[in-house]
Amino acid sequence: MNQRITAATAAAPATRLRAALVAAAAITFAAALALTGGTAAQAHDELLGSSPEPGQVFDTAPTEISLEFSNDIIEVGTAVVVVDHHGEEIEVGDPVIAGATVTASLPTDLSGEYQARWRAVSSDGHPIEGTIDFGVGADATGTWAEGAPHDDAASDEADGDHADGEHADADGDHAEDTAASGPDGWAVAGFVVGGLGVIALIVAVIVNARRKSAGPGVGKGPDAGNGSDAGNGPTA
């Protein structure tokens, strides 16, 4: 009897040890499973590469934008937008999704600085997004910076043209004023006629003065000098 109690008492610690080992193994497995699941949930898909590459400059416009992701992309919610340096959207094709690759066609008349703005929904349903700057043409730098909108730029240009037009009109008005302030033909003719009239008056005054100084008989015919004799008839 005592031997059985002693054997049971000796076996109890071994049983508790096995139970503790099994529980520890279960806890370790559960923790590892939780950590693995959490890491997988946090490892969202990402962009691996693109064409154009960030900052790339092309001599001529590329035909499309291509985005390569780390996993398949969900079509719903995926979009590609391209803006010019005015911040205005240019027309691009709808995104085409083929597994982990997304493409969108581009127009052929691109020139200047552009920014591609993409948004994709990864395989776990998590949305991701980003931007890619690129340039087209000899003067492009591949760095996008938003400038004034097209309307403001056109307004500035119109203001410049308006100012040039006003300047031209002012020059024209000045020329007209200068021409109007110059000698008038009728005024010149009036001055000439008036001058001739004054000269004629002076001549008439001089002639009249000479006649008076020469005596009353000057200029009255060949008999004008015999007036004194006419009054002396023959004496008786």
C-alpha positions as a LaTeX table, in Angstrom:
\begin{tabular}{lrrr}
\hline
Residue & $x$ (\AA) & $y$ (\AA) & $z$ (\AA) \\
\hline
Met1 & 0.00 & 0.00 & 0.00 \\
Asn2 & 2.76 & 2.37 & 0.94 \\
Gln3 & 4.65 & 1.41 & $-2.20$ \\
Arg4 & 1.66 & 2.38 & $-4.42$ \\
Ile5 & 1.30 & 5.78 & $-2.72$ \\
Thr6 & 5.01 & 6.40 & $-3.12$ \\
Ala7 & 4.87 & 5.51 & $-6.87$ \\
Ala8 & 1.86 & 7.76 & $-7.45$ \\
Thr9 & 3.52 & 10.58 & $-5.58$ \\
Ala10 & 6.69 & 10.20 & $-7.67$ \\
Ala11 & 4.72 & 10.14 & $-10.98$ \\
Ala12 & 2.80 & 13.41 & $-10.26$ \\
Pro13 & 5.70 & 15.81 & $-10.96$ \\
Ala14 & 6.44 & 14.11 & $-14.28$ \\
Thr15 & 2.80 & 14.49 & $-15.37$ \\
Arg16 & 2.73 & 18.17 & $-14.44$ \\
Leu17 & 5.97 & 18.68 & $-16.35$ \\
Arg18 & 4.57 & 17.11 & $-19.51$ \\
Ala19 & 1.43 & 19.24 & $-19.25$ \\
Ala20 & 3.52 & 22.37 & $-18.85$ \\
Leu21 & 5.61 & 21.46 & $-21.88$ \\
Val22 & 2.52 & 20.84 & $-24.00$ \\
Ala23 & 0.98 & 24.17 & $-22.92$ \\
Ala24 & 4.20 & 26.03 & $-23.66$ \\
Ala25 & 4.39 & 24.45 & $-27.11$ \\
Ala26 & 0.80 & 25.44 & $-27.83$ \\
Ile27 & 1.40 & 29.02 & $-26.71$ \\
Thr28 & 4.55 & 29.23 & $-28.82$ \\
Phe29 & 2.74 & 27.92 & $-31.90$ \\
Ala30 & $-0.16$ & 30.34 & $-31.41$ \\
Ala31 & 2.22 & 33.26 & $-31.00$ \\
Ala32 & 4.17 & 32.29 & $-34.11$ \\
Leu33 & 0.94 & 31.95 & $-36.09$ \\
Ala34 & $-0.26$ & 35.37 & $-34.90$ \\
Leu35 & 3.03 & 37.02 & $-35.77$ \\
Thr36 & 3.09 & 35.41 & $-39.21$ \\
Gly37 & $-0.47$ & 36.48 & $-39.92$ \\
Gly38 & 0.20 & 40.04 & $-38.72$ \\
Thr39 & 3.29 & 40.37 & $-40.88$ \\
Ala40 & 1.44 & 39.11 & $-43.92$ \\
Ala41 & $-1.38$ & 41.55 & $-43.26$ \\
Gln42 & 1.05 & 44.47 & $-42.97$ \\
Ala43 & 3.08 & 43.56 & $-46.07$ \\
His44 & 0.87 & 45.37 & $-48.62$ \\
Asp45 & 1.71 & 45.28 & $-52.28$ \\
Glu46 & 4.14 & 47.91 & $-53.53$ \\
Leu47 & 5.34 & 49.45 & $-56.78$ \\
Leu48 & 8.45 & 47.64 & $-58.00$ \\
Gly49 & 9.13 & 49.63 & $-61.17$ \\
Ser50 & 7.65 & 51.97 & $-63.75$ \\
Ser51 & 8.06 & 53.39 & $-67.22$ \\
Pro52 & 8.64 & 56.31 & $-67.28$ \\
Glu53 & 11.01 & 56.07 & $-64.35$ \\
Pro54 & 10.94 & 58.98 & $-61.87$ \\
Gly55 & 12.72 & 61.98 & $-63.41$ \\
Gln56 & 13.14 & 60.38 & $-66.83$ \\
Val57 & 13.30 & 62.70 & $-69.88$ \\
Phe58 & 12.23 & 61.55 & $-73.36$ \\
Asp59 & 13.11 & 63.03 & $-76.74$ \\
Thr60 & 9.62 & 62.11 & $-77.97$ \\
Ala61 & 6.46 & 61.28 & $-76.06$ \\
Pro62 & 6.25 & 57.71 & $-74.69$ \\
Thr63 & 3.30 & 55.68 & $-75.88$ \\
Glu64 & 2.14 & 54.58 & $-72.43$ \\
Ile65 & 2.69 & 54.54 & $-68.70$ \\
Ser66 & 3.51 & 51.11 & $-67.25$ \\
Leu67 & 3.43 & 50.25 & $-63.53$ \\
Glu68 & 4.76 & 46.98 & $-62.13$ \\
Phe69 & 3.60 & 45.90 & $-58.66$ \\
Ser70 & 4.66 & 43.17 & $-56.26$ \\
Asn71 & 1.33 & 41.34 & $-56.56$ \\
Asp72 & $-1.84$ & 41.25 & $-58.61$ \\
Ile73 & $-3.85$ & 44.46 & $-58.64$ \\
Ile74 & $-7.60$ & 44.72 & $-58.19$ \\
Glu75 & $-9.32$ & 46.58 & $-61.04$ \\
Val76 & $-11.87$ & 48.44 & $-58.91$ \\
Gly77 & $-10.39$ & 51.70 & $-57.61$ \\
Thr78 & $-7.25$ & 51.64 & $-59.76$ \\
Ala79 & $-6.61$ & 54.87 & $-61.72$ \\
Val80 & $-3.86$ & 56.71 & $-63.61$ \\
Val81 & $-3.95$ & 60.52 & $-64.10$ \\
Val82 & $-1.34$ & 62.69 & $-65.86$ \\
Val83 & $-1.13$ & 66.48 & $-65.39$ \\
Asp84 & 0.92 & 69.09 & $-67.25$ \\
His85 & 2.98 & 71.86 & $-65.62$ \\
His86 & $-0.19$ & 73.96 & $-65.31$ \\
Gly87 & $-1.68$ & 71.28 & $-63.08$ \\
Glu88 & $-4.35$ & 70.41 & $-65.65$ \\
Glu89 & $-5.14$ & 66.83 & $-66.62$ \\
Ile90 & $-4.26$ & 65.58 & $-70.08$ \\
Glu91 & $-6.25$ & 62.87 & $-71.80$ \\
Val92 & $-4.90$ & 59.37 & $-71.15$ \\
Gly93 & $-6.33$ & 55.93 & $-71.79$ \\
Asp94 & $-8.20$ & 53.90 & $-69.19$ \\
Pro95 & $-5.91$ & 51.75 & $-67.03$ \\
Val96 & $-5.44$ & 48.20 & $-68.30$ \\
Ile97 & $-4.69$ & 45.65 & $-65.57$ \\
Ala98 & $-2.88$ & 42.40 & $-66.34$ \\
Gly99 & $-2.01$ & 40.68 & $-63.09$ \\
Ala100 & 0.59 & 42.82 & $-61.36$ \\
Thr101 & 1.02 & 45.23 & $-64.31$ \\
Val102 & $-1.03$ & 48.38 & $-64.93$ \\
Thr103 & $-0.72$ & 50.37 & $-68.19$ \\
Ala104 & $-2.38$ & 53.50 & $-69.59$ \\
Ser105 & $-1.86$ & 54.97 & $-73.08$ \\
Leu106 & $-0.53$ & 58.53 & $-73.56$ \\
Pro107 & $-1.15$ & 61.12 & $-76.31$ \\
Thr108 & 1.58 & 61.61 & $-78.91$ \\
Asp109 & 1.86 & 65.42 & $-78.68$ \\
Leu110 & 3.38 & 65.71 & $-75.21$ \\
Ser111 & 6.04 & 68.38 & $-74.65$ \\
Gly112 & 7.28 & 69.77 & $-71.35$ \\
Glu113 & 7.04 & 68.62 & $-67.74$ \\
Tyr114 & 4.44 & 66.09 & $-66.57$ \\
Gln115 & 3.45 & 64.17 & $-63.46$ \\
Ala116 & 1.74 & 60.77 & $-63.45$ \\
Arg117 & $-0.47$ & 60.24 & $-60.42$ \\
Trp118 & $-1.43$ & 56.60 & $-59.88$ \\
Arg119 & $-3.66$ & 54.81 & $-57.42$ \\
Ala120 & $-3.98$ & 51.03 & $-57.19$ \\
Val121 & $-5.81$ & 48.58 & $-54.96$ \\
Ser122 & $-3.53$ & 45.74 & $-53.84$ \\
Ser123 & $-4.53$ & 42.11 & $-53.61$ \\
Asp124 & $-5.44$ & 42.46 & $-49.92$ \\
Gly125 & $-7.83$ & 45.32 & $-50.73$ \\
His126 & $-5.51$ & 48.02 & $-49.39$ \\
Pro127 & $-5.20$ & 51.12 & $-51.66$ \\
Ile128 & $-1.72$ & 52.43 & $-52.47$ \\
Glu129 & $-0.76$ & 55.52 & $-54.48$ \\
Gly130 & 2.16 & 57.60 & $-55.68$ \\
Thr131 & 3.48 & 60.05 & $-58.29$ \\
Ile132 & 6.08 & 59.90 & $-61.08$ \\
Asp133 & 7.61 & 63.03 & $-62.65$ \\
Phe134 & 8.87 & 62.90 & $-66.24$ \\
Gly135 & 9.59 & 65.24 & $-69.12$ \\
Val136 & 9.40 & 65.31 & $-72.91$ \\
Gly137 & 11.53 & 67.44 & $-75.23$ \\
Ala138 & 14.94 & 69.10 & $-75.35$ \\
Asp139 & 14.05 & 71.71 & $-72.73$ \\
Ala140 & 12.48 & 69.27 & $-70.24$ \\
Thr141 & 14.16 & 68.57 & $-66.89$ \\
Gly142 & 12.07 & 65.66 & $-65.62$ \\
Thr143 & 11.08 & 67.64 & $-62.52$ \\
Trp144 & 7.46 & 68.68 & $-62.32$ \\
Ala145 & 6.48 & 71.95 & $-60.65$ \\
Glu146 & 2.97 & 73.34 & $-60.88$ \\
Gly147 & 2.70 & 76.71 & $-62.58$ \\
Ala148 & $-0.20$ & 79.06 & $-63.22$ \\
Pro149 & $-3.34$ & 77.53 & $-64.76$ \\
His150 & $-3.89$ & 77.91 & $-68.50$ \\
Asp151 & $-6.54$ & 80.62 & $-67.98$ \\
Asp152 & $-4.18$ & 82.76 & $-65.89$ \\
Ala153 & $-1.37$ & 82.33 & $-68.40$ \\
Ala154 & $-3.70$ & 83.30 & $-71.25$ \\
Ser155 & $-4.92$ & 86.28 & $-69.24$ \\
Asp156 & $-1.34$ & 87.44 & $-68.65$ \\
Glu157 & $-0.61$ & 87.13 & $-72.36$ \\
Ala158 & $-3.80$ & 89.04 & $-73.22$ \\
Asp159 & $-2.86$ & 91.76 & $-70.75$ \\
Gly160 & 0.52 & 92.04 & $-72.43$ \\
Asp161 & $-1.09$ & 92.29 & $-75.86$ \\
His162 & $-3.56$ & 94.86 & $-74.52$ \\
Ala163 & $-0.73$ & 96.94 & $-73.08$ \\
Asp164 & 1.13 & 96.76 & $-76.40$ \\
Gly165 & $-2.05$ & 97.81 & $-78.20$ \\
Glu166 & $-2.57$ & 100.74 & $-75.86$ \\
His167 & 1.05 & 101.78 & $-76.38$ \\
Ala168 & 0.60 & 101.61 & $-80.15$ \\
Asp169 & $-2.63$ & 103.60 & $-79.92$ \\
Ala170 & $-0.90$ & 106.20 & $-77.77$ \\
Asp171 & 1.89 & 106.49 & $-80.33$ \\
Gly172 & $-0.69$ & 106.88 & $-83.08$ \\
Asp173 & $-2.59$ & 109.54 & $-81.15$ \\
His174 & 0.66 & 111.36 & $-80.46$ \\
Ala175 & 1.51 & 111.31 & $-84.16$ \\
Glu176 & $-1.96$ & 112.61 & $-85.01$ \\
Asp177 & $-1.66$ & 115.36 & $-82.40$ \\
Thr178 & 1.73 & 116.30 & $-83.82$ \\
Ala179 & 0.30 & 116.42 & $-87.31$ \\
Ala180 & $-2.70$ & 118.42 & $-86.11$ \\
Ser181 & $-0.48$ & 120.90 & $-84.31$ \\
Gly182 & 1.64 & 121.53 & $-87.45$ \\
Pro183 & 1.05 & 124.38 & $-89.94$ \\
Asp184 & $-2.41$ & 124.40 & $-91.51$ \\
Gly185 & $-2.62$ & 125.09 & $-95.27$ \\
Trp186 & $-5.52$ & 127.54 & $-94.98$ \\
Ala187 & $-3.81$ & 129.39 & $-92.17$ \\
Val188 & $-0.66$ & 129.78 & $-94.27$ \\
Ala189 & $-2.71$ & 131.08 & $-97.21$ \\
Gly190 & $-4.46$ & 133.53 & $-94.91$ \\
Phe191 & $-1.13$ & 134.83 & $-93.63$ \\
Val192 & 0.16 & 135.27 & $-97.20$ \\
Val193 & $-2.97$ & 137.13 & $-98.37$ \\
Gly194 & $-2.94$ & 139.30 & $-95.28$ \\
Gly195 & 0.74 & 140.12 & $-95.79$ \\
Leu196 & 0.13 & 141.09 & $-99.43$ \\
Gly197 & $-2.76$ & 143.32 & $-98.35$ \\
Val198 & $-0.55$ & 145.11 & $-95.82$ \\
Ile199 & 2.15 & 145.62 & $-98.45$ \\
Ala200 & $-0.43$ & 147.03 & $-100.93$ \\
Leu201 & $-1.73$ & 149.42 & $-98.25$ \\
Ile202 & 1.77 & 150.67 & $-97.49$ \\
Val203 & 2.48 & 151.24 & $-101.21$ \\
Ala204 & $-0.80$ & 153.19 & $-101.58$ \\
Val205 & 0.03 & 155.39 & $-98.61$ \\
Ile206 & 3.51 & 156.17 & $-100.01$ \\
Val207 & 2.15 & 157.06 & $-103.48$ \\
Asn208 & $-0.51$ & 159.32 & $-102.00$ \\
Ala209 & 2.07 & 161.11 & $-99.85$ \\
Arg210 & 4.30 & 161.80 & $-102.86$ \\
Arg211 & 1.39 & 163.23 & $-104.81$ \\
Lys212 & 0.53 & 165.63 & $-102.03$ \\
Ser213 & 4.15 & 166.78 & $-101.69$ \\
Ala214 & 4.43 & 167.49 & $-105.48$ \\
Gly215 & 1.52 & 169.99 & $-105.56$ \\
Pro216 & $-2.09$ & 169.95 & $-106.71$ \\
Gly217 & $-1.35$ & 169.96 & $-110.40$ \\
Val218 & 0.89 & 166.98 & $-110.53$ \\
Gly219 & $-0.38$ & 164.18 & $-112.64$ \\
Lys220 & $-3.32$ & 166.13 & $-114.38$ \\
Gly221 & $-2.32$ & 166.26 & $-118.09$ \\
Pro222 & $-0.13$ & 168.52 & $-120.25$ \\
Asp223 & $-2.13$ & 171.68 & $-119.52$ \\
Ala224 & $-2.07$ & 171.22 & $-115.86$ \\
Gly225 & 0.87 & 173.65 & $-115.49$ \\
Asn226 & $-0.95$ & 176.61 & $-117.34$ \\
Gly227 & $-3.71$ & 177.11 & $-114.88$ \\
Ser228 & $-2.35$ & 180.48 & $-113.72$ \\
Asp229 & $-2.30$ & 181.88 & $-117.24$ \\
Ala230 & $-5.85$ & 180.79 & $-117.93$ \\
Gly231 & $-7.15$ & 183.27 & $-115.49$ \\
Asn232 & $-5.23$ & 186.18 & $-117.14$ \\
Gly233 & $-7.05$ & 187.09 & $-120.30$ \\
Pro234 & $-5.95$ & 189.90 & $-122.78$ \\
Thr235 & $-5.96$ & 193.30 & $-121.22$ \\
Ala236 & $-7.95$ & 196.11 & $-122.74$ \\
\hline
\end{tabular}
